[in-house]
């Protein structure tokens, strides 16, 4: 920032933009957050009520599956959103995309971590994000097994069960706990994240692969993970989680340090202190 006070940093510009955006928005963010929380917790509790029981599983690909509970959770959430915000668009993992009509888009993953859920592994969640003109303004991630509710509103911070959360302060990659995931075409595509995984496993203190991108991002926001990267994600995987990290003081980019492309996401999220180190690993690793 210039000493004269005439200049303004990019961070300050974004804060000013956030305030102007909030004043100009016709949507009540408090109400939108309440509705999203109600939908996510209701869907999560529904999922938990059937957790550990035999599931009806259908294969969308060789290792990409969907259960009947994905659809039941989705139907519950969409019913609430269409009743409360009938003028808004919705996009959910288990439904075909529709033509956009509104500048507001609810992006829904009714069960992030389906494979975990189907196997009785308790790392799964419900993720709901609200985007305005393709920019996340609200996010909710609910993990019913842990009864943990992550929320974020653009310009207002991130919270876990109502308490403010912040990213970690780890500044050395060799002391960092990182998270990642692998794409469903790992068996057939050379672009499968294995080379990145190998290099980060050698550079960081440890790497975890829990199977839910929305929870991984929320854990970065809460300081449990210090960084996260993944390829071939979908909008519903990251819409809520990316905002969570940013509002907790972290940094999110694509693999070259630019803005994330929600159509073809390659996401790098960190506490900010590790970001350049992680970008360097990505840049010097040959997939």
C-alpha positions as a Python dict, from the first residue, in 0.01 Angstrom:
ca = {
    (1, 'X'): (0, 0, 0),
    (2, 'X'): (131, 345, -88),
    (3, 'X'): (225, 572, 200),
    (4, 'X'): (28, 858, 51),
    (5, 'X'): (-288, 662, 114),
    (6, 'X'): (-391, 702, -251),
    (7, 'X'): (-311, 341, -335),
    (8, 'X'): (-510, 43, -205),
    (9, 'X'): (-404, -318, -171),
    (10, 'X'): (-579, -600, -354),
    (11, 'X'): (-701, -736, -19),
    (12, 'X'): (-852, -398, 73),
    (13, 'X'): (-1008, -370, -271),
    (14, 'X'): (-1173, -709, -222),
    (15, 'X'): (-1303, -601, 122),
    (16, 'X'): (-1453, -287, -34),
    (17, 'X'): (-1601, -496, -315),
    (18, 'X'): (-1752, -737, -61),
    (19, 'X'): (-1918, -452, 130),
    (20, 'X'): (-2058, -298, -187),
    (21, 'X'): (-2177, -639, -306),
    (22, 'X'): (-2357, -707, 22),
    (23, 'X'): (-2533, -370, 8),
    (24, 'X'): (-2644, -423, -353),
    (25, 'X'): (-2761, -784, -321),
    (26, 'X'): (-3137, -839, -311),
    (27, 'X'): (-3087, -1163, -118),
    (28, 'X'): (-3095, -1177, 260),
    (29, 'X'): (-2776, -1367, 342),
    (30, 'X'): (-2883, -1436, 700),
    (31, 'X'): (-3199, -1606, 577),
    (32, 'X'): (-3010, -1790, 302),
    (33, 'X'): (-2764, -1922, 559),
    (34, 'X'): (-3043, -2038, 790),
    (35, 'X'): (-3214, -2223, 505),
    (36, 'X'): (-2887, -2383, 386),
    (37, 'X'): (-2802, -2494, 740),
    (38, 'X'): (-3149, -2640, 787),
    (39, 'X'): (-3127, -2828, 456),
    (40, 'X'): (-2774, -2959, 516),
    (41, 'X'): (-2843, -3077, 870),
    (42, 'X'): (-3173, -3240, 775),
    (43, 'X'): (-3007, -3423, 486),
    (44, 'X'): (-2708, -3518, 701),
    (45, 'X'): (-2928, -3658, 975),
    (46, 'X'): (-3120, -3855, 713),
    (47, 'X'): (-2794, -4002, 585),
    (48, 'X'): (-2677, -4082, 935),
    (49, 'X'): (-3002, -4264, 1011),
    (50, 'X'): (-2912, -4518, 741),
    (51, 'X'): (-2536, -4518, 794),
    (52, 'X'): (-2384, -4862, 846),
    (53, 'X'): (-2674, -5041, 682),
    (54, 'X'): (-2663, -5218, 347),
    (55, 'X'): (-2696, -4967, 65),
    (56, 'X'): (-2838, -4995, -284),
    (57, 'X'): (-2537, -4911, -501),
    (58, 'X'): (-2526, -4824, -871),
    (59, 'X'): (-2204, -4779, -1068),
    (60, 'X'): (-2170, -4459, -1271),
    (61, 'X'): (-1820, -4573, -1371),
    (62, 'X'): (-1571, -4844, -1282),
    (63, 'X'): (-1518, -4706, -930),
    (64, 'X'): (-1764, -4412, -933),
    (65, 'X'): (-2078, -4511, -745),
    (66, 'X'): (-2407, -4364, -629),
    (67, 'X'): (-2641, -4495, -360),
    (68, 'X'): (-3012, -4455, -306),
    (69, 'X'): (-2925, -4226, -14),
    (70, 'X'): (-2748, -3983, -248),
    (71, 'X'): (-3081, -3937, -422),
    (72, 'X'): (-3287, -3921, -104),
    (73, 'X'): (-3056, -3657, 40),
    (74, 'X'): (-3065, -3462, -286),
    (75, 'X'): (-3445, -3472, -307),
    (76, 'X'): (-3473, -3342, 48),
    (77, 'X'): (-3236, -3051, -14),
    (78, 'X'): (-3383, -2957, -351),
    (79, 'X'): (-3733, -2961, -205),
    (80, 'X'): (-3631, -2709, 60),
    (81, 'X'): (-3440, -2485, -182),
    (82, 'X'): (-3713, -2478, -444),
    (83, 'X'): (-3971, -2389, -179),
    (84, 'X'): (-3761, -2116, -15),
    (85, 'X'): (-3587, -1978, -326),
    (86, 'X'): (-3798, -2076, -629),
    (87, 'X'): (-3637, -1805, -842),
    (88, 'X'): (-3283, -1941, -792),
    (89, 'X'): (-3107, -2203, -1004),
    (90, 'X'): (-2985, -2530, -855),
    (91, 'X'): (-2702, -2764, -952),
    (92, 'X'): (-2657, -3097, -778),
    (93, 'X'): (-2427, -3391, -839),
    (94, 'X'): (-2699, -3646, -908),
    (95, 'X'): (-2910, -3438, -1149),
    (96, 'X'): (-2857, -3322, -1508),
    (97, 'X'): (-2752, -2957, -1540),
    (98, 'X'): (-3028, -2717, -1642),
    (99, 'X'): (-3012, -2393, -1836),
    (100, 'X'): (-2920, -2103, -1611),
    (101, 'X'): (-3198, -1853, -1546),
    (102, 'X'): (-3077, -1668, -1237),
    (103, 'X'): (-2754, -1501, -1122),
    (104, 'X'): (-2791, -1709, -804),
    (105, 'X'): (-2695, -2077, -813),
    (106, 'X'): (-2724, -2326, -527),
    (107, 'X'): (-2450, -2586, -574),
    (108, 'X'): (-2526, -2907, -386),
    (109, 'X'): (-2336, -3225, -308),
    (110, 'X'): (-2597, -3433, -124),
    (111, 'X'): (-2338, -3691, -16),
    (112, 'X'): (-1971, -3607, -55),
    (113, 'X'): (-1783, -3927, 22),
    (114, 'X'): (-2027, -4178, -128),
    (115, 'X'): (-1770, -4459, -139),
    (116, 'X'): (-1689, -4402, 227),
    (117, 'X'): (-2058, -4402, 314),
    (118, 'X'): (-2128, -4722, 123),
    (119, 'X'): (-1844, -4898, 307),
    (120, 'X'): (-1938, -4770, 651),
    (121, 'X'): (-1635, -4540, 674),
    (122, 'X'): (-1756, -4230, 863),
    (123, 'X'): (-1587, -3957, 655),
    (124, 'X'): (-1870, -3806, 454),
    (125, 'X'): (-2071, -3486, 452),
    (126, 'X'): (-2336, -3270, 288),
    (127, 'X'): (-2209, -2963, 105),
    (128, 'X'): (-2422, -2664, -4),
    (129, 'X'): (-2280, -2352, -163),
    (130, 'X'): (-2451, -2041, -298),
    (131, 'X'): (-2289, -1864, -591),
    (132, 'X'): (-2373, -1520, -726),
    (133, 'X'): (-2256, -1463, -1081),
    (134, 'X'): (-2029, -1770, -1045),
    (135, 'X'): (-1866, -1642, -726),
    (136, 'X'): (-1926, -1824, -394),
    (137, 'X'): (-2098, -1604, -136),
    (138, 'X'): (-2216, -1866, 114),
    (139, 'X'): (-2111, -2216, 210),
    (140, 'X'): (-2230, -2490, 446),
    (141, 'X'): (-2060, -2826, 505),
    (142, 'X'): (-2214, -3065, 756),
    (143, 'X'): (-2052, -3387, 882),
    (144, 'X'): (-2326, -3580, 1066),
    (145, 'X'): (-2099, -3846, 1218),
    (146, 'X'): (-1904, -3575, 1403),
    (147, 'X'): (-2197, -3334, 1440),
    (148, 'X'): (-1974, -3065, 1291),
    (149, 'X'): (-2128, -2779, 1098),
    (150, 'X'): (-1892, -2557, 897),
    (151, 'X'): (-2036, -2230, 766),
    (152, 'X'): (-1900, -1932, 578),
    (153, 'X'): (-2047, -1609, 445),
    (154, 'X'): (-1843, -1395, 211),
    (155, 'X'): (-1684, -1109, 401),
    (156, 'X'): (-1803, -1240, 738),
    (157, 'X'): (-1560, -1520, 821),
    (158, 'X'): (-1589, -1897, 867),
    (159, 'X'): (-1728, -2086, 1165),
    (160, 'X'): (-1744, -2435, 1311),
    (161, 'X'): (-2054, -2497, 1521),
    (162, 'X'): (-2086, -2122, 1562),
    (163, 'X'): (-1726, -2045, 1668),
    (164, 'X'): (-1485, -1860, 1440),
    (165, 'X'): (-1214, -2071, 1279),
    (166, 'X'): (-878, -1976, 1127),
    (167, 'X'): (-624, -2154, 911),
    (168, 'X'): (-304, -2287, 1066),
    (169, 'X'): (22, -2094, 1102),
    (170, 'X'): (256, -2367, 975),
    (171, 'X'): (507, -2207, 740),
    (172, 'X'): (737, -2497, 653),
    (173, 'X'): (624, -2765, 410),
    (174, 'X'): (819, -3037, 591),
    (175, 'X'): (607, -2967, 901),
    (176, 'X'): (277, -2960, 713),
    (177, 'X'): (-9, -3207, 712),
    (178, 'X'): (-163, -3206, 365),
    (179, 'X'): (-473, -3360, 209),
    (180, 'X'): (-564, -3471, -142),
    (181, 'X'): (-782, -3709, -339),
    (182, 'X'): (-772, -3907, -663),
    (183, 'X'): (-997, -3888, -970),
    (184, 'X'): (-1236, -4164, -1066),
    (185, 'X'): (-1040, -4234, -1387),
    (186, 'X'): (-721, -4310, -1194),
    (187, 'X'): (-698, -4653, -1359),
    (188, 'X'): (-717, -4526, -1716),
    (189, 'X'): (-580, -4169, -1723),
    (190, 'X'): (-217, -4063, -1690),
    (191, 'X'): (-341, -3737, -1535),
    (192, 'X'): (-423, -3913, -1208),
    (193, 'X'): (-249, -3713, -928),
    (194, 'X'): (-9, -3996, -842),
    (195, 'X'): (303, -3800, -936),
    (196, 'X'): (191, -3500, -731),
    (197, 'X'): (108, -3730, -441),
    (198, 'X'): (450, -3893, -454),
    (199, 'X'): (629, -3557, -455),
    (200, 'X'): (422, -3405, -174),
    (201, 'X'): (462, -3724, 32),
    (202, 'X'): (837, -3669, 8),
    (203, 'X'): (814, -3296, 86),
    (204, 'X'): (554, -3271, 362),
    (205, 'X'): (531, -3416, 711),
    (206, 'X'): (242, -3633, 594),
    (207, 'X'): (-40, -3656, 339),
    (208, 'X'): (-391, -3781, 409),
    (209, 'X'): (-652, -3907, 163),
    (210, 'X'): (-988, -3920, 342),
    (211, 'X'): (-1223, -3922, 40),
    (212, 'X'): (-1424, -3600, 78),
    (213, 'X'): (-1297, -3280, -85),
    (214, 'X'): (-1557, -3067, 95),
    (215, 'X'): (-1435, -3193, 433),
    (216, 'X'): (-1070, -3159, 330),
    (217, 'X'): (-1124, -2791, 247),
    (218, 'X'): (-1320, -2736, 567),
    (219, 'X'): (-1036, -2893, 763),
    (220, 'X'): (-789, -2654, 598),
    (221, 'X'): (-1016, -2370, 711),
    (222, 'X'): (-1018, -2507, 1065),
    (223, 'X'): (-638, -2549, 1078),
    (224, 'X'): (-651, -2929, 1090),
    (225, 'X'): (-489, -2957, 749),
    (226, 'X'): (-229, -2705, 637),
    (227, 'X'): (-287, -2749, 265),
    (228, 'X'): (-488, -2935, 4),
    (229, 'X'): (-461, -3001, -369),
    (230, 'X'): (-669, -3204, -609),
    (231, 'X'): (-746, -3240, -979),
    (232, 'X'): (-1063, -3313, -1181),
    (233, 'X'): (-1300, -3187, -915),
    (234, 'X'): (-1654, -3068, -985),
    (235, 'X'): (-1822, -2745, -885),
    (236, 'X'): (-2028, -2919, -615),
    (237, 'X'): (-1710, -3059, -458),
    (238, 'X'): (-1559, -2717, -391),
    (239, 'X'): (-1815, -2432, -405),
    (240, 'X'): (-1869, -2427, -27),
    (241, 'X'): (-1520, -2540, 77),
    (242, 'X'): (-1328, -2281, -124),
    (243, 'X'): (-1520, -2000, 45),
    (244, 'X'): (-1460, -2168, 381),
    (245, 'X'): (-1082, -2153, 333),
    (246, 'X'): (-1081, -1794, 210),
    (247, 'X'): (-1301, -1672, 494),
    (248, 'X'): (-1075, -1847, 746),
    (249, 'X'): (-777, -1650, 619),
    (250, 'X'): (-640, -1904, 373),
    (251, 'X'): (-553, -1885, 5),
    (252, 'X'): (-708, -2074, -288),
    (253, 'X'): (-584, -2081, -650),
    (254, 'X'): (-542, -2310, -944),
    (255, 'X'): (-211, -2492, -990),
    (256, 'X'): (-49, -2190, -1156),
    (257, 'X'): (-152, -1944, -885),
    (258, 'X'): (-446, -1797, -1077),
    (259, 'X'): (-820, -1799, -1018),
    (260, 'X'): (-989, -2138, -991),
    (261, 'X'): (-1184, -2233, -1304),
    (262, 'X'): (-1504, -2389, -1176),
    (263, 'X'): (-1559, -2567, -1507),
    (264, 'X'): (-1221, -2747, -1496),
    (265, 'X'): (-1102, -2716, -1136),
    (266, 'X'): (-746, -2796, -1031),
    (267, 'X'): (-752, -2663, -679),
    (268, 'X'): (-473, -2565, -444),
    (269, 'X'): (-583, -2445, -98),
    (270, 'X'): (-353, -2359, 187),
    (271, 'X'): (-308, -2154, 500),
    (272, 'X'): (-137, -1895, 279),
    (273, 'X'): (205, -1938, 435),
    (274, 'X'): (262, -2261, 242),
    (275, 'X'): (112, -2154, -85),
    (276, 'X'): (426, -2062, -275),
    (277, 'X'): (604, -2377, -157),
    (278, 'X'): (314, -2591, -274),
    (279, 'X'): (294, -2408, -607),
    (280, 'X'): (663, -2480, -658),
    (281, 'X'): (611, -2852, -599),
    (282, 'X'): (323, -2856, -848),
    (283, 'X'): (525, -2662, -1106),
    (284, 'X'): (828, -2890, -1083),
    (285, 'X'): (641, -3220, -1084),
    (286, 'X'): (584, -3398, -1414),
    (287, 'X'): (254, -3583, -1427),
}
